[in-house]
Structures are given as structure tokens and as C-alpha cells.
Amino acid sequence: MDDDDADYMQGSDDEDYGFDYSDGDEANESGSADVENMYYTAKSKKEDNPEEALKEFRAIVDQETEKGDWGFKALKQSTKLLFLGLHRPTDALKTYIQLLTYTKSAVTRNYSEKTINGILDYVGGGKSGPVEVDVLEKFYQATKDALEEAKNERLSVKTNLKLAKLWLDRKEYGRLTKLIRDLHDATKASTDGDDQSQRGTQLLEIYALEIQMHNETRNVRKLKEIYNASNSVRSAIPHPRIMGVIKECGGKMWMGERQWNRASEDFFESFRNYDEAGSPQRIQVLKYLVLANMLTGSEVNPFDSQETKPYKNDSQIKAMTDLVDAYQRREVHSAEKILRDNRATIMDDPFIRSYIGDLLRSLRTSYLIDLIKPYTRLELSFLAKQLNVEIAEVEELLIGLILEGKVDGRIDQVGMRLELDKQQVLEKKRYAALEKWTEALESVHSAVVSKTATAGRAADPMMPMMGMPPDRFGAEFREVAF
């Protein structure tokens, strides 16, 4: 019994078998047993003699006086055999169209839906090699026509979502855009009661497809629009994989805007959802999270959290954990070596590769600040050698640090030296300390004046009537006293 047959048998558990067999029932049971034997005999020939199996499946369908479950199962096996085993998609489509006529009354709704979803997965999954787009469209169009006739709105929307995912994977953005528009219209016009959560869930599934399309086509304006719209959906119970997709694309959007902290937050949410869904994409998003966390300059290790800790020693993540350690120790040469030695797990990802320049720049900048601290004058060639980069890049880094106020000094472009004004730095620190000390003394003086004036008024209630302001009196009293 294959998985589909097992699903069918499980779906039949609610049938009532508590009745007595009459003679006619016994005859029917005998005939059913014969058909069942024919079915499993045909099924056993699928691998060694597919053409003979196909003939025997056809015989089961032809001998039925009315549509029944064994005929439905025979058509299902025939469709799969024609499409996957014999690579005859046109014949498979004809068999599939006949199978769809059985879904009205011959089998349960749940079993028919599972079968339809399974066949569409075979068709769109590429298991039989590349499939022509027009063949795919015919399969889906036949499904949509049958579901509209059966008024099965729920499965119709699911089928369209499946087709939309197929167009996304094949980068058929024109077809995808049209289908997304149809899905939005269907969601707005949904008449499946007043279940707002179901409508909100469908809306998030549509947004997940749409946001991926805009991410791949680099349409940042539309990407942000859909991202904000998805965040405004309140009544929904989405599958965690859907939220993983939305938050992943959101994280990539924030990375493009150099908002590292927001990107880190979204990547963490994406990882958490993918992890809950058991999606393998969690590993890739965890790499993105580590990258964003390093770019924030945070000293917190992203693998310290309860959710990420189990993946710290994962073979695909180990290179990223080593990179985090090198980054936090400001070991720029170790970081560069890790990137060279782990090209397959880090640099081969186009998204990560596009931000490695920012990461190395941040690391080199931190390394450079620590390197120049003991000196008052350094040759740019020396710094370039220490960083293992060109002199022009060192000069660019230093100019940025000077403009940001992180380095007090100037670049002698004739002598190609960095001259640090250590004396000016000390003077600034000295004046800053004196200013703080002065502010502290003034604060103490004000407190003493206030207390003295309050004590004077309490001792002589007539003091304010003498024409002398209390503060002035307090000052003169101090002059006499001292």
C-alpha cells in the first residue's frame, strides 16, 4: 500500500460498517475483492512493465458501471505513471481530467483534495524533468475548472497559491503578477462565512509570494509597501513558514538600507519561524542573522540565545561561528582566512557576499583604531602592510575615521604619513575634566546658598519685610560671618 492508499484508508475511518450482509452484499463484496486484486496486481507491474500496468488500470475503470473509489485510484496511478514513468504529459492530462470527474461524488472530499494536491506537486515539482509551461497551465486550468464547478472555493484558492509558487520558482513574473491580482480579488470576495482569521491567513500567504517576487526583482518601493501591509494584518493564524518568508525578505530590505539592527531583529524572527516549521531555510537565515549582528557592532554573541545555541556546532554554521569569534577579537587576518577557507558555506551565497565588504571594512576600522593608539606618527605603507590592503584603502579608512571624530590627526599626503595630535587630545581631556570639576563646585555652592537662606528665614520671620531679598541677605550674612 503506497502513501496515497494509506491516506485513503485513514480517511475512511468514519464510515459506518455496522450492518449485516445480505446475499447481494456478499456478491458485491466478492466483486469488490476481485477489483481490489486487479488494482494491486496492476500496481505491482508499474516498475517492470509499465505499459501492461497501464492497460490493467484502464480495465478497472472501463468495467465500472458507476464511478467508484477503485476506478478513482486506478486513474490516479495511471496519471502518475504516464507523467513520471512514461513521460507522456499529454496522455497524463487526459487521465487527470477524467479523474477530476470522480471528485464530485465517488470519493470523499478530503481524499480527492489530497490526490489533487499530490498530482499537482508531481507535475510542478520537476520530478519527471523539465515540463513545458503550457502543459503546466493546462493541468492547473483543468483543476480550477473542476473546482469552480464543484464550488470548492477553499481548494480553488489553495490551488492558485500552489500555481503562484510554481511561477515564482520558475521566475515567470508576468504570470505571477496576474495570478496574485486574481488571488487578491478572490480573497476580497470570499463568502466562506465571516471567518476573518482565514481571510487574514490567505492574505499573508499572498503577501509572502508577492514580497519574494519584489525582493528578487529588486523593486524596493513595492517590497516595503507589501512588508508594511503584512505587518498590519491582525486577524490571521499563518503557518510559521509564511512568517519566516516575510521576515526574511524584511531583513534583506533593512540590510539594503544599512539598518543593521532592524535587519538583525527580522532575521531572528525569520529564523525562529523557520525553525518552528522545520524548514531547512533556517540555516541560511541564521547565517544572515550572524552577518547582520556583526555589522551592528554588537558585542553580544548571536549564538548565546536559547533558539540559536543548538546550531552553534552545525557543519554549515561552524564557519560563521568562527567568523563571529574573530570579529569580536578584532582579528582581521583570521577573519579573512575564514572567508577564504569557507567559500562554499559563506561566499557562494550572493546575498552574504554583497555585504562582506561592509563587514571587512568595519573589522579593519576597529583593528586600525587599536593599532594606532600608541603612536604619534605612522607611515601609511606600514598600516597597509599590517592590514594586508592597498595604501589607497588605508587612506580612505583613515579619512573616514578623522571625519567621524574617531581619530584626532591629519594625513600628510606628501610624506604619506598619519600624524596624530596627541597633545591636542590630552588638552581636550584636561579641559573636559576641569569643566566637570567647575560644574561640580557650582552645584555645591548653589546648594549651600539655598540651605543658608532657608535657615535665615526660619530664624527671623520679619526678614522678608526689611526690604532686603532673602538671597541677598544670605550673601551679606556670609560676608559678615566670614
C-alpha positions as CSV (number, residue, x, y, z in Angstrom):
1,M,0.0,0.0,0.0
2,D,1.5,3.4,-1.0
3,D,1.2,6.6,1.0
4,D,-1.8,7.7,-1.1
5,D,-3.7,4.5,-0.4
6,A,-2.9,4.8,3.3
7,D,-4.3,8.3,3.3
8,Y,-7.4,7.0,1.6
9,M,-7.9,4.2,4.1
10,Q,-7.4,6.6,7.0
11,G,-9.9,9.0,5.5
12,S,-12.5,6.2,5.6
13,D,-12.4,5.6,9.3
14,D,-15.6,7.5,9.9
15,E,-17.7,5.1,7.7
16,D,-20.4,3.0,9.4
17,Y,-19.7,-0.7,8.9
18,G,-22.2,-1.9,11.5
19,F,-24.6,-3.7,9.2
20,D,-25.4,-7.2,8.2
21,Y,-24.5,-8.6,4.8
22,S,-27.3,-9.9,2.6
23,D,-26.7,-12.3,-0.3
24,G,-26.5,-9.3,-2.6
25,D,-24.0,-7.6,-0.4
26,E,-21.9,-10.7,-0.4
27,A,-21.9,-10.7,-4.2
28,N,-20.8,-7.1,-4.2
29,E,-18.1,-7.8,-1.7
30,S,-16.8,-10.6,-3.9
31,G,-16.8,-8.3,-6.9
32,S,-15.0,-5.6,-4.9
33,A,-12.4,-8.1,-3.8
34,D,-11.8,-9.0,-7.5
35,V,-11.3,-5.3,-8.4
36,E,-9.0,-4.8,-5.5
37,N,-6.9,-7.8,-6.6
38,M,-6.8,-6.3,-10.1
39,Y,-5.7,-3.0,-8.7
40,Y,-2.8,-4.4,-6.7
41,T,-1.8,-6.7,-9.5
42,A,-1.5,-3.8,-11.9
43,K,0.3,-1.7,-9.3
44,S,2.9,-4.5,-8.9
45,K,3.8,-4.2,-12.6
46,K,4.5,-0.4,-12.6
47,E,8.2,-0.7,-12.3
48,D,8.9,-3.7,-14.6
49,N,6.1,-3.5,-17.1
50,P,4.5,0.0,-17.0
51,E,2.6,-0.4,-20.3
52,E,0.9,-3.6,-19.0
53,A,0.2,-1.9,-15.7
54,L,-1.5,0.9,-17.6
55,K,-3.7,-1.5,-19.5
56,E,-4.8,-3.2,-16.3
57,F,-5.6,0.1,-14.6
58,R,-7.7,1.1,-17.7
59,A,-9.6,-2.2,-17.4
60,I,-10.6,-1.4,-13.8
61,V,-12.0,2.0,-15.0
62,D,-13.8,0.5,-18.0
63,Q,-15.5,-2.3,-16.1
64,E,-17.1,0.1,-13.5
65,T,-20.8,0.6,-14.1
66,E,-20.7,3.7,-11.9
67,K,-17.8,5.8,-10.7
68,G,-16.3,4.3,-7.6
69,D,-13.2,4.5,-5.4
70,W,-11.2,1.8,-7.2
71,G,-11.7,3.5,-10.5
72,F,-10.5,6.7,-8.9
73,K,-7.4,5.1,-7.5
74,A,-6.7,3.4,-10.9
75,L,-6.9,6.8,-12.6
76,K,-4.6,8.3,-10.0
77,Q,-2.0,5.6,-10.6
78,S,-2.4,5.9,-14.3
79,T,-1.8,9.7,-14.2
80,K,1.3,9.3,-12.1
81,L,2.6,6.5,-14.3
82,L,2.1,8.4,-17.5
83,F,3.6,11.6,-16.2
84,L,6.6,10.3,-14.2
85,G,7.3,6.8,-15.6
86,L,6.4,7.1,-19.3
87,H,6.9,10.9,-19.7
88,R,3.7,11.3,-21.6
89,P,2.3,14.5,-20.1
90,T,-0.5,14.9,-22.7
91,D,-1.9,11.5,-22.0
92,A,-1.4,12.1,-18.3
93,L,-3.5,15.3,-18.6
94,K,-6.4,13.3,-20.3
95,T,-6.4,10.7,-17.5
96,Y,-6.3,13.5,-14.9
97,I,-9.3,15.3,-16.4
98,Q,-11.2,12.0,-16.2
99,L,-10.1,11.6,-12.6
100,L,-11.5,15.1,-11.7
101,T,-15.0,14.0,-12.7
102,Y,-14.8,11.4,-9.8
103,T,-14.3,14.1,-7.2
104,K,-18.0,15.2,-7.2
105,S,-19.4,12.1,-5.6
106,A,-17.3,8.9,-6.0
107,V,-14.8,9.7,-3.2
108,T,-14.6,11.8,0.0
109,R,-13.7,15.4,-0.3
110,N,-10.6,15.1,1.9
111,Y,-9.2,12.2,-0.2
112,S,-9.9,14.0,-3.5
113,E,-8.2,17.1,-2.2
114,K,-5.1,15.1,-1.1
115,T,-5.0,13.4,-4.5
116,I,-5.3,16.6,-6.5
117,N,-2.6,18.3,-4.4
118,G,-0.3,15.3,-4.8
119,I,-0.7,15.2,-8.6
120,L,-0.1,18.9,-8.9
121,D,3.1,18.5,-6.8
122,Y,4.3,15.8,-9.2
123,V,3.5,18.0,-12.2
124,G,5.1,21.1,-10.8
125,G,7.9,19.5,-8.8
126,G,10.1,18.7,-11.8
127,K,10.4,15.0,-10.8
128,S,9.9,14.0,-14.4
129,G,12.3,16.6,-15.7
130,P,11.5,20.0,-17.3
131,V,7.8,20.4,-18.1
132,E,6.5,22.8,-20.7
133,V,4.8,25.8,-19.3
134,D,1.7,25.3,-21.4
135,V,1.4,21.7,-20.1
136,L,1.5,23.1,-16.5
137,E,-1.1,25.7,-17.3
138,K,-3.4,23.0,-18.7
139,F,-3.2,20.9,-15.6
140,Y,-3.9,23.8,-13.4
141,Q,-6.7,25.2,-15.6
142,A,-8.4,21.8,-15.7
143,T,-8.2,21.7,-11.8
144,K,-9.6,25.2,-11.5
145,D,-12.5,24.5,-13.8
146,A,-13.4,21.3,-11.9
147,L,-13.2,23.1,-8.5
148,E,-15.3,26.0,-9.8
149,E,-18.0,23.6,-10.9
150,A,-17.9,21.8,-7.6
151,K,-17.9,25.3,-5.8
152,N,-14.9,24.3,-3.7
153,E,-13.6,27.8,-3.0
154,R,-11.1,26.8,-0.4
155,L,-9.3,24.3,-2.6
156,S,-9.5,26.7,-5.5
157,V,-7.6,29.3,-3.6
158,K,-5.1,26.7,-2.4
159,T,-4.6,25.6,-6.0
160,N,-4.0,29.1,-7.2
161,L,-1.5,29.6,-4.3
162,K,0.3,26.5,-5.4
163,L,0.4,27.7,-9.0
164,A,1.7,31.1,-7.9
165,K,4.5,29.4,-6.0
166,L,5.4,27.5,-9.2
167,W,5.5,30.7,-11.3
168,L,7.7,32.3,-8.6
169,D,10.2,29.3,-8.6
170,R,10.3,29.5,-12.4
171,K,10.6,33.3,-12.4
172,E,7.5,33.7,-14.5
173,Y,6.9,37.1,-13.0
174,G,4.3,38.2,-15.6
175,R,2.1,35.2,-14.9
176,L,2.7,35.5,-11.2
177,T,1.6,39.2,-11.1
178,K,-1.7,38.4,-12.9
179,L,-2.4,35.4,-10.6
180,I,-1.6,37.5,-7.5
181,R,-4.1,40.0,-8.7
182,D,-6.7,37.3,-9.1
183,L,-5.9,35.9,-5.6
184,H,-6.4,39.3,-4.0
185,D,-9.8,39.6,-5.8
186,A,-10.8,36.2,-4.6
187,T,-9.9,36.9,-1.0
188,K,-11.9,40.2,-1.0
189,A,-14.9,38.4,-2.5
190,S,-14.6,35.3,-0.2
191,T,-18.0,34.1,1.0
192,D,-16.8,31.4,3.4
193,G,-18.7,32.8,6.3
194,D,-17.3,35.6,8.4
195,D,-14.0,33.9,9.3
196,Q,-11.7,36.9,9.4
197,S,-8.7,34.7,10.6
198,Q,-9.0,32.5,7.5
199,R,-9.1,35.6,5.2
200,G,-6.2,37.1,7.0
201,T,-4.2,33.9,6.8
202,Q,-4.8,33.7,3.0
203,L,-3.8,37.4,2.7
204,L,-0.5,36.7,4.4
205,E,0.2,33.8,2.1
206,I,-0.4,36.1,-0.9
207,Y,1.9,38.7,0.6
208,A,4.6,36.1,1.2
209,L,4.6,35.3,-2.6
210,E,4.4,39.0,-3.5
211,I,7.2,40.1,-1.2
212,Q,9.5,37.3,-2.6
213,M,8.8,38.5,-6.2
214,H,9.7,42.1,-5.3
215,N,12.8,41.0,-3.5
216,E,14.0,39.0,-6.5
217,T,13.2,41.8,-8.9
218,R,14.8,44.5,-6.6
219,N,11.6,46.5,-6.5
220,V,12.4,48.2,-3.1
221,R,9.4,50.5,-3.1
222,K,6.9,47.7,-3.6
223,L,8.8,45.5,-1.3
224,K,8.5,47.9,1.6
225,E,4.8,48.6,0.7
226,I,4.0,44.8,1.0
227,Y,6.1,44.4,4.1
228,N,4.2,47.2,5.9
229,A,0.9,45.8,4.7
230,S,1.8,42.3,6.0
231,N,2.6,43.8,9.4
232,S,-0.8,45.4,9.6
233,V,-2.7,42.1,9.2
234,R,-4.0,41.3,12.7
235,S,-6.6,38.5,12.3
236,A,-4.6,35.6,11.0
237,I,-3.1,32.3,12.1
238,P,-0.4,31.8,9.4
239,H,1.9,28.8,9.0
240,P,5.2,29.7,10.6
241,R,6.9,29.1,7.2
242,I,4.9,32.0,5.8
243,M,6.1,34.4,8.5
244,G,9.6,33.1,8.0
245,V,9.5,34.1,4.4
246,I,8.0,37.6,5.1
247,K,10.6,38.4,7.9
248,E,13.5,37.1,5.8
249,C,12.6,39.4,3.0
250,G,12.1,42.2,5.5
251,G,15.6,41.6,6.9
252,K,17.0,41.8,3.4
253,M,15.2,45.0,2.9
254,W,16.6,46.6,6.0
255,M,20.1,45.4,5.1
256,G,19.8,47.2,1.8
257,E,19.0,50.4,3.8
258,R,22.0,49.7,6.1
259,Q,19.7,49.5,9.1
260,W,21.6,46.6,10.6
261,N,19.7,46.5,13.9
262,R,16.3,46.2,12.3
263,A,17.7,43.6,9.9
264,S,19.0,41.6,12.8
265,E,15.6,41.7,14.5
266,D,13.8,40.5,11.4
267,F,16.3,37.7,10.6
268,F,15.9,36.4,14.2
269,E,12.1,36.3,13.8
270,S,12.5,34.6,10.4
271,F,14.9,32.0,11.9
272,R,12.6,31.3,14.8
273,N,9.6,30.7,12.5
274,Y,11.6,28.6,10.0
275,D,12.9,26.6,13.0
276,E,9.3,26.0,14.2
277,A,8.2,25.0,10.8
278,G,11.2,22.6,10.4
279,S,12.3,24.4,7.2
280,P,15.9,23.9,6.1
281,Q,15.9,27.6,5.2
282,R,16.5,28.3,8.9
283,I,20.3,27.5,8.4
284,Q,20.6,30.1,5.6
285,V,18.7,32.7,7.6
286,L,20.8,32.0,10.7
287,K,23.9,33.0,8.6
288,Y,22.1,36.2,7.6
289,L,21.4,36.9,11.3
290,V,25.0,36.4,12.2
291,L,26.1,38.7,9.4
292,A,23.6,41.5,10.5
293,N,24.6,41.1,14.1
294,M,28.3,41.6,13.3
295,L,27.5,44.7,11.2
296,T,25.7,46.3,14.2
297,G,29.0,46.2,16.0
298,S,27.3,44.3,18.9
299,E,29.5,42.5,21.4
300,V,26.7,40.0,22.1
301,N,27.3,36.6,20.5
302,P,24.2,35.7,18.4
303,F,24.6,32.0,19.5
304,D,24.1,32.8,23.1
305,S,20.3,32.8,22.7
306,Q,18.3,29.7,23.5
307,E,16.9,29.4,20.0
308,T,20.3,29.6,18.1
309,K,22.5,27.7,20.6
310,P,21.7,24.2,19.3
311,Y,23.0,25.2,15.8
312,K,26.3,26.6,17.0
313,N,28.3,23.4,16.0
314,D,26.3,22.7,12.9
315,S,28.7,21.9,10.0
316,Q,27.1,24.6,7.8
317,I,27.2,27.2,10.6
318,K,30.7,26.4,12.1
319,A,32.4,28.8,9.7
320,M,30.1,31.7,10.8
321,T,30.7,31.0,14.5
322,D,34.4,31.1,13.8
323,L,33.9,34.4,12.0
324,V,32.0,35.8,14.9
325,D,34.8,34.9,17.3
326,A,37.4,36.5,15.0
327,Y,35.3,39.6,14.7
328,Q,34.8,40.1,18.4
329,R,38.6,39.6,19.0
330,R,39.2,42.2,16.2
331,E,41.5,39.6,14.4
332,V,41.1,40.8,10.8
333,H,43.6,38.4,9.4
334,S,41.8,35.4,11.0
335,A,38.5,36.7,9.6
336,E,40.0,36.9,6.1
337,K,41.4,33.4,6.3
338,I,38.0,32.0,7.4
339,L,36.3,33.7,4.4
340,R,38.9,32.2,2.1
341,D,38.7,28.7,3.5
342,N,34.9,28.5,3.7
343,R,33.9,29.9,0.3
344,A,31.2,27.2,-0.2
345,T,29.4,27.9,3.0
346,I,29.8,31.7,3.2
347,M,31.0,33.4,0.0
348,D,29.0,31.4,-2.5
349,D,25.8,33.0,-1.2
350,P,25.3,36.1,-3.3
351,F,23.4,38.0,-0.5
352,I,26.2,37.3,2.1
353,R,28.9,38.1,-0.5
354,S,27.4,41.5,-1.2
355,Y,27.9,42.6,2.4
356,I,31.3,41.0,3.1
357,G,32.9,44.3,2.0
358,D,31.0,46.2,4.7
359,L,31.9,43.6,7.3
360,L,35.6,43.7,6.5
361,R,35.6,47.5,6.4
362,S,34.0,47.5,9.9
363,L,36.6,45.0,11.2
364,R,39.6,46.8,9.6
365,T,38.4,50.1,11.0
366,S,38.3,48.6,14.6
367,Y,41.7,47.0,14.0
368,L,43.1,50.3,12.7
369,I,41.9,52.3,15.8
370,D,43.6,49.8,18.1
371,L,46.7,49.7,16.0
372,I,47.4,53.5,16.0
373,K,46.7,54.1,19.7
374,P,50.4,54.1,21.0
375,Y,51.8,56.2,18.1
376,T,52.0,59.9,17.2
377,R,53.1,59.3,13.6
378,L,52.8,56.3,11.2
379,E,53.7,55.6,7.6
380,L,50.6,54.7,5.5
381,S,52.6,51.9,3.9
382,F,53.2,50.3,7.4
383,L,49.4,50.4,8.1
384,A,48.6,49.0,4.7
385,K,51.1,46.1,5.3
386,Q,49.5,45.4,8.7
387,L,46.0,45.3,7.2
388,N,47.2,43.5,4.0
389,V,45.4,46.1,1.8
390,E,46.4,48.8,-0.7
391,I,47.6,52.2,0.6
392,A,44.7,53.9,-1.0
393,E,42.3,51.8,1.0
394,V,44.1,52.7,4.3
395,E,44.0,56.4,3.4
396,E,40.2,56.1,2.7
397,L,39.6,54.4,6.1
398,L,41.6,57.0,7.9
399,I,39.8,59.9,6.3
400,G,36.5,58.4,7.3
401,L,37.7,58.0,10.9
402,I,39.1,61.6,11.1
403,L,35.8,63.0,9.7
404,E,33.8,60.9,12.2
405,G,35.9,62.2,15.1
406,K,37.2,58.8,16.0
407,V,40.8,59.7,15.2
408,D,42.4,63.1,16.1
409,G,45.0,63.8,13.5
410,R,45.7,64.6,9.9
411,I,47.2,62.8,6.8
412,D,50.3,64.2,5.3
413,Q,49.7,63.3,1.7
414,V,53.2,64.4,0.6
415,G,55.0,62.2,3.1
416,M,52.2,59.6,3.1
417,R,52.0,59.6,6.9
418,L,49.3,59.8,9.5
419,E,50.2,62.4,12.2
420,L,48.2,62.1,15.4
421,D,47.8,65.2,17.6
422,K,48.3,63.5,21.0
423,Q,49.0,66.8,22.8
424,Q,45.7,68.2,21.5
425,V,43.9,65.1,22.7
426,L,45.4,65.5,26.2
427,E,44.5,69.2,26.3
428,K,40.9,68.3,25.3
429,K,40.7,65.7,28.1
430,R,42.2,68.2,30.6
431,Y,39.8,70.9,29.7
432,A,36.9,68.5,29.9
433,A,38.0,67.4,33.4
434,L,38.3,71.0,34.5
435,E,34.9,71.8,33.2
436,K,33.3,68.9,35.1
437,W,35.1,70.0,38.2
438,T,33.8,73.6,37.9
439,E,30.3,72.4,37.3
440,A,30.5,70.3,40.5
441,L,31.8,73.2,42.6
442,E,29.0,75.5,41.3
443,S,26.4,72.8,42.2
444,V,27.8,72.6,45.8
445,H,27.8,76.4,46.1
446,S,24.2,76.7,45.0
447,A,23.1,74.0,47.5
448,V,24.9,75.8,50.4
449,V,23.3,79.2,49.4
450,S,19.9,77.7,49.3
451,K,20.2,76.0,52.7
452,T,21.6,79.1,54.3
453,A,18.8,81.3,53.0
454,T,16.2,78.8,54.2
455,A,17.8,78.8,57.7
456,G,17.8,82.6,57.9
457,R,14.1,82.9,57.1
458,A,13.2,80.3,59.6
459,A,15.1,82.2,62.4
460,D,13.6,85.7,61.7
461,P,10.1,85.8,60.2
462,M,10.3,89.6,59.8
463,M,13.4,89.2,57.5
464,P,11.4,89.5,54.2
465,M,9.8,92.7,55.4
466,M,13.1,94.6,55.8
467,G,13.3,95.3,52.1
468,M,16.2,93.0,51.6
469,P,15.7,89.9,49.3
470,P,16.4,86.7,51.3
471,D,19.2,85.6,48.9
472,R,20.9,89.0,49.2
473,F,20.6,88.8,53.0
474,G,22.1,85.4,53.0
475,A,25.1,86.6,50.9
476,E,25.7,89.6,53.1
477,F,25.3,87.4,56.2
478,R,28.0,85.1,54.9
479,E,30.3,88.1,54.2
480,V,30.0,89.3,57.8
481,A,30.3,85.8,59.2
482,F,33.4,85.1,57.3
